[in-house]
Amino acid sequence: EEPPLLSLGRHFSAPVHFMVPVDRKSLATLMARDTDSFNRWEAGQALATDVLRQMTDAVRSGGAATADPTYVEAVGQALSRADEDHAFAAQMLAPPLENELALALSPPDPDAIHTARTALIRAVATMYAKQFEALYKKLGGEHAFTADAKAAGRRALRNACLRYLTSADDEAAAARAHEHYRTATNMTD
């Protein structure tokens, strides 16, 4: 009853940029359900960039940086699939970096970009605090350090959860970050 949603560029081995109009709902659907991992990540980055561009514009004009619920819900879908591949989930949970956003905006406004990105991370952290807490605890524990990919993915996802859990930037967040640091057994923790 609705038009098909295309997942373009599957299994490409070279970088390709498709210039096709895709709305936020479609990007969120691709982010949550695409069977091609790269396309899931790319849809998430495109959606986050679009949302952050709008939030940055709001900050520039003196308004509030309000996160789009479409993106926040899509992150929840990615979080619910975190156990499929820890390393991939860590990448899915990370919005574009501030320097990447600066390249997407003309002219870039570093303060507005920082404010918008921080607000987006906090909105996601608030919505999924319990899930981040449970996943953080599950990935911790008594894991001996190994340099294999599976363990590195586990640590990367745990650190991504920590980023959301400490996003409030208050005393509790500082205490959690300090505890994480004090109990670390290697440089990637």
C-alpha positions in Angstrom: 0.0 0.0 0.0 3.0 2.3 0.2 5.8 2.8 -2.3 8.9 0.6 -2.0 11.9 2.0 -0.1 15.1 1.5 -2.0 18.4 0.5 -0.4 20.8 1.7 -3.0 24.5 0.8 -3.4 24.4 -2.6 -1.8 27.7 -4.4 -1.8 29.6 -1.6 -3.5 33.3 -1.6 -3.0 33.9 2.0 -3.9 32.5 5.1 -2.4 29.4 6.3 -4.2 27.1 9.3 -3.4 23.5 8.9 -4.6 21.6 12.2 -4.9 18.0 11.1 -4.2 15.4 12.8 -2.1 14.7 10.7 1.0 12.6 11.9 3.9 13.5 11.4 7.6 10.9 8.7 8.0 12.5 6.7 5.2 16.0 7.2 6.5 14.8 6.1 10.0 13.3 2.9 8.4 16.5 2.2 6.6 18.5 2.8 9.7 16.4 0.4 11.7 15.8 -2.4 9.2 18.1 -2.4 6.2 19.8 -5.7 5.9 23.0 -4.1 4.4 25.0 -2.9 7.4 26.8 -0.1 5.6 23.4 1.2 4.2 22.0 1.1 7.8 24.9 3.2 9.1 24.8 5.6 6.1 21.1 6.1 6.6 21.7 6.8 10.3 24.4 9.3 9.5 22.3 11.1 6.9 19.4 11.3 9.2 21.5 12.6 12.1 23.2 15.1 9.9 19.8 16.4 8.7 18.4 16.6 12.2 21.6 18.3 13.5 21.6 20.8 10.6 18.1 21.8 11.7 19.0 21.9 15.4 22.1 24.0 14.6 20.0 26.5 12.6 17.6 26.8 15.6 20.5 27.5 17.9 21.9 30.1 15.5 18.6 31.9 15.4 18.3 32.0 19.2 16.0 29.0 19.6 16.2 25.7 21.4 17.9 22.7 20.0 15.1 20.2 20.0 15.8 16.6 18.8 13.5 15.1 16.2 11.7 12.1 17.7 12.1 10.3 14.4 15.9 10.1 14.9 15.6 9.3 18.6 13.3 6.4 17.9 15.6 5.1 15.2 18.5 5.1 17.7 16.3 3.1 19.9 15.9 0.5 17.1 19.7 0.4 16.7 20.1 0.0 20.5 17.7 -2.9 20.5 19.9 -4.7 18.0 23.2 -4.0 19.8 23.8 -7.6 20.7 24.0 -8.6 17.0 27.4 -6.9 16.5 28.9 -4.8 19.3 31.4 -2.9 17.1 28.7 -2.1 14.6 26.3 -1.0 17.3 28.9 1.4 18.7 29.2 3.0 15.3 25.4 3.2 14.8 25.0 4.9 18.2 27.5 7.7 17.4 26.1 10.8 15.7 28.3 12.6 13.2 31.3 14.3 14.7 31.4 18.1 15.0 34.0 18.5 12.3 31.9 16.4 9.9 28.9 18.6 10.7 31.0 21.7 10.0 31.7 20.4 6.5 28.0 20.0 5.9 27.1 23.5 7.0 27.8 26.7 5.3 29.0 28.7 7.1 29.9 26.5 10.0 29.2 27.7 13.5 31.2 25.6 15.9 29.4 26.8 19.0 25.9 26.1 17.5 27.1 22.7 16.2 28.4 21.8 19.7 25.2 22.9 21.4 23.0 21.0 18.9 25.1 17.8 19.0 25.2 17.8 22.8 21.4 18.4 22.9 20.9 15.4 20.6 23.0 13.1 22.6 21.2 14.2 25.8 17.8 13.6 24.2 18.8 10.1 23.2 20.4 9.5 26.7 17.2 10.6 28.4 14.9 8.5 26.3 17.0 5.3 26.7 18.7 5.7 30.0 17.6 2.3 31.3 18.7 0.5 28.2 22.1 2.2 28.2 22.6 1.4 31.9 21.6 -2.3 31.4 23.9 -2.7 28.3 26.8 -0.9 30.0 26.6 -3.3 33.0 26.2 -6.3 30.8 29.3 -5.4 28.8 31.4 -4.8 31.9 32.2 -7.3 34.5 35.2 -9.5 34.7 36.3 -9.6 31.1 40.1 -10.2 30.8 41.7 -8.1 28.1 42.1 -9.6 24.7 43.0 -7.8 21.5 40.6 -9.7 19.3 37.8 -8.0 17.3 35.0 -9.3 19.4 36.5 -7.9 22.7 37.3 -4.6 21.0 33.7 -4.3 19.8 32.5 -5.0 23.3 34.7 -2.3 24.7 33.7 0.2 21.9 30.0 -0.4 22.6 30.5 -0.1 26.4 32.3 3.2 25.8 29.5 4.4 23.6 27.0 3.6 26.4 29.2 5.5 28.8 29.1 8.6 26.5 25.3 8.6 26.8 25.3 7.8 30.5 27.6 10.7 31.2 26.0 13.2 28.9 24.2 15.0 31.7 27.6 16.4 32.7 26.8 16.6 36.4 28.3 15.1 39.5 26.8 11.7 39.0 28.1 11.6 35.5 31.6 12.7 36.7 31.5 10.0 39.4 30.6 7.3 36.8 33.3 8.4 34.4 35.8 8.4 37.3 34.8 4.9 38.3 35.1 3.7 34.7 38.6 5.2 34.5 39.7 3.7 37.9 38.5 0.2 37.0 39.9 0.2 33.5 42.4 -2.6 32.8 43.6 -1.3 29.4 43.9 1.9 27.3 40.7 1.2 25.2 38.6 1.0 28.4 
